[in-house]
């Protein structure tokens, strides 16, 4: 059973290695989450793909997201 994302927002950055972005979005939605086009103040989770590391964002990420 998949974990519930309970209407939380998920953003993907970088190239995902194991699946397409569409497949990842389908899984998020199937678990009750929402997919964001880019991270924002309302984003609960940021999934960083292999090609997205190191993570850089403008404006700079809050210290809690930089870890």
C-alpha positions in Angstrom: 0.0 0.0 0.0 1.4 3.4 -1.0 1.8 6.1 1.7 -0.8 8.9 1.7 0.4 12.3 0.6 -2.8 13.8 2.0 -3.0 16.7 -0.5 0.6 17.7 0.0 2.5 19.4 -2.9 5.5 17.6 -4.5 7.9 19.3 -6.9 10.4 17.5 -9.1 13.7 19.1 -10.2 16.4 17.6 -12.4 16.2 14.5 -14.5 14.7 11.5 -12.9 16.6 8.3 -13.5 14.2 5.5 -12.7 11.0 6.8 -14.3 9.6 9.7 -16.4 8.3 12.8 -14.8 4.8 11.8 -16.0 5.0 8.4 -14.2 6.3 10.1 -11.1 3.4 12.6 -11.2 0.9 9.7 -11.6 2.3 8.1 -8.5 2.1 11.3 -6.5 -1.5 11.9 -7.6 -2.5 8.2 -6.9 -1.2 8.7 -3.3 -3.4 11.8 -2.9 -0.7 14.4 -3.5 -0.5 17.4 -5.9 2.4 18.0 -8.4 3.9 21.5 -8.6 5.7 22.8 -11.7 8.5 24.2 -9.4 9.2 24.4 -5.7 7.5 27.3 -3.8 6.5 28.2 -0.3 3.6 25.8 -0.4 5.8 22.8 -1.6 5.9 20.0 1.0 8.5 17.8 -0.8 11.2 18.4 -3.4 12.4 15.4 -5.3 15.9 16.1 -6.7 16.7 14.0 -9.8 20.2 12.9 -10.7 20.8 15.7 -13.1 19.4 18.3 -10.6 22.3 17.8 -8.1 23.7 20.0 -6.7 20.5 21.7 -6.0 20.5 25.4 -6.9 17.5 27.7 -6.8 16.8 31.4 -7.2 16.0 32.9 -4.8 18.3 30.9 -2.5 16.6 28.1 -0.7 15.7 28.4 3.0 18.3 26.9 5.2 16.0 23.9 6.1 15.7 23.0 2.4 19.5 23.3 1.8 20.3 20.3 4.0 
